[in-house]
């Protein structure tokens, strides 16, 4: 019954958020949130390009989709790699219409314990990687009639997490950069929308790895036990993918420069 219900949901969403004829690029798309986004896009008619540091996994993920899709090796911190990713996209399916800057890493440490290298690694992948993807995709979209750029930020970039100093800093910077780029596109009259989304803890391989380093009761394991959470659970990758699908579609055409929280209201004060 659940499988049938899921099929009905997919069919319903495909009628609303139709991406037929569009080409979408998802960085960090070989697993977790990125793969969930790619799958949702594929279910709604898009042609998919998965960019990932692990080229073999990118190709494997692309082959698993029920859509025209390719996987490309890409280090988002390298501008040359991002240019190559978008050139491969154009060669396979035409110019990019939807760019999802999702690739990310974590080096969990407090301000006092974080090394300079750890800090630089996180800032480079999240901030420079997002900048590379956004500016290169926007340059193409400006010449081809527009598109949607979706940047993966985090609730850590709004609320801050004590044990994720660089992560919080980088995600806050991604949100600020997104606003700046959205303002620029609007002022120039480009038909390019740029928005950021801010998830809370999500059940992904990256987050699962944190359980081996955090003490009992620390984030993120406390999320599942919090009585103030209405649904007291991690978000599923599919929860995030549904929001990204909306931002990629025409139904969100009047949304520009938004910071969209998807956290089950966790930052709200509960009595």
ABEGO torsion letter per residue (X at the ends): XAAAAAAAAAAAAAAABBABGBBBBBBGAABEAAAAAAAAAAAAGBBBBBBBABAAAAAAAAAABBBBBBBBBBBAABAAAAAAAAAAAAAAAEBBABBBBABBBBBBBBAAABBAAAAAAAAAAAAAAAAAAAAAAAAAAAAAGEEBBBBBBBAAAAAEBAABAAAAAAAAAAAAAAAAAAAAAAAAGBBBBBBBBBBBBBBBAAAAAAAAABBBGBOAAAAAABAABAAGBBBBAAAAAAAAAAAABAAAAABBGBBBBBAGGAABBBX
